Amino acid sequence: MSISIASYSFHGLHAEGKIDVYGYLESCRYRYGLDTADFWNGLIGTTDTDYLIKVRHAAEERDLTIVNYHVDGPHLWEDACEARQRNYEIAFEHLHAAAILGAKTVRFDTGGTVSHMNEEQMEYVVSRYKEYCLFGHEHGFRVGPETHWGFSLVADNMEAIARAVDHPAYGILLHIGHWEMGDPDEGDRRLAPWTAHTHVDANVTRTCLDDKIKMLMDAGYTGSWGVEHHSAQNEYAEVAYQLAAVRRSLARIVWDRQSEETTVRSQSKPGNPLLTDEQEGRA
């Protein structure tokens, strides 16, 4: 199963000048043994075509698939019309960047506030995502919002947007459990059918990882499990811990499900088969 590391996980190292896009790719492939990259635009830092081609070549050299490109900055809704237009124009720079990189999924935030959207806001956001989806469909990727901030933290908004856009290239980035209105578990279940990518943070890793993975699997999710760390401290080790937990959980779930299908059960005794129960202190 596909696992990735959101490059935002290293934003502390990036701020200190200790990692760049190439160091991130090297880490994904050789430090963590992954075959994926999961880019935050803040790590790449530009939409320059020549630079993006070099980044894509570096990913290809390491046999890495770019499973996601998450874009901060050009979110859809701003109250001021001029700001909306500016963000729209910048968003298309990033859509072209995603196409150059060969990303499989792309995230643009909804913008707004933690509230139910009014008719004008819904109409505008839906129309823009439809437009982005047309571009994504032509270039081989899915596009949509993340449960990240603003309108997207309300499950009613996210479900209404998904149903209104109604396009095969539409898909959300589910930051698991991250909701501000309503029950988080119910929000995850409601949006699972539209989930194209995930972010698994440290809290989810510690508290409910197995249940969330099972829920998404049962909903048909086949995308990458994107580890994301936020503390900006001890990032290499903290990411390694989260990554190991996700790997363990996925392997355990698969093992359990395979065991349920197995008709022949092991007849060996518990414990060490070369020792008696008395020798093992079990008698």
Secondary structure, 3 states (H helix, E strand, C coil): CCEEEEHHHHHHHHHCCCCCHHHHHHHHHHHCCCCEEEEEHHHHCCCCHHHHHHHHHHHHHCCCEEEEEEECCCCCECCCHHHHHHHHHHHHHHHHHHHHHCCCEEEECCECCCCCCCHHHHHHHHHHHHHHHHHHHHHCCEEECECCCHHHHEHHHHHHHHHHHCCCCECEEEECCCCCECCHHHHHHHHHHHEEEEEECHHHHHHCHHHHHHHHHHCCCCCCEEECCCCCCCHHHHHHHHHHHHHHHHHHHHHHHHHHHCCCCCCCCCCCCCCCCCCCCCC
